[in-house]
Amino acid sequence: MANLENLYREVIMEHYKNPRNKGLVEGLGYHIKHIKNPSCGDDVTIQTKCNEGVIEDCRFEGSGCSICCASASVLTETMIGKKVEEAEAIAHNYLKMVSNESIDPSIDLEEAEVFAGVRLFPARIKCASISWKAFLETIKK
Ligand code: ZN
């Protein structure tokens, strides 16, 4: 178990240092949502483009703690290429996981599972959630 925790921490730090899909782009068809978490200074904007029911692109911009930035990076990687309904189900399941609610084990959270430990730190739940909540806003019909 200790090794798994170390691995998770490594994945989170790696995304924090080398964020994927960071930086917003100009372009038609993007939906944007900005959310702040005043309790620790996290400030994230998520930008998503859907095409024929599929997440064609997902990007983020922002600053904040390592959990916040890494979870935004993992979010974008997880969502690109997913069907919108699938992406929505994953995001809801992820938000349940970090909030320590029961999750649907049939929905694969992929790399986002590394944030499972957040539920043990109630003060960090918001940090791990804001980009995923913003993402859900960007795919709302
Ligand atoms: Zn934070």
Boltz pocket constraint, residues with backbone or C-beta under 6 A from the ligand:
constraints:
  - pocket:
      binder: B
      contacts: [[A, 37], [A, 40], [A, 41], [A, 42], [A, 64], [A, 65], [A, 66], [A, 67], [A, 68], [A, 126], [A, 127]]
      max_distance: 6.0
